[in-house]
Amino acid sequence: MKFLDANIFIYAYYKPRKELSEKAKWMKEESKEILKRINDGEEVVTTVVHLSEVNNLLKKSMSLNSLQDLFLELYSLENFKVIDVSTEDYLAAILMMSETGLDVNDCLALKVMRDMGVSEIYSFDRGFERFARRLP
């Protein structure tokens, strides 16, 4: 099982207003491939906080109906686990910020990964490389 960071969805679904760089095109294609593997049954985990991040960014480029369909489809997948986050979980992530140098939601991802014994993360955020195997 791998943790799925919000930026995978954002690269896969966000519709840019200008021409993408070669690197951004590559990240978009990689993200689409990751989501295809998940649709084909690969097990991943994320948090409700990370899905909220996805919503906040994609609502600018997707219709609400499309966004709703996306989330309902994700929740229907048995291999897609969404972890609830408690106040205590978020406070623990806040306290990890000074230790890791990452923002609170990235720390939350690390906390969930540690709690669940997950050592790999799908993310384009290089900050994770010090703490987990980052893919792609």
Summary of the structure (lengths in Angstrom):
residues: 136
radius of gyration: 14.7
end to end distance: 14.4
largest distance: 42.2
contacts: 388
relative contact order: 0.19
helix: 60%
strand: 12%
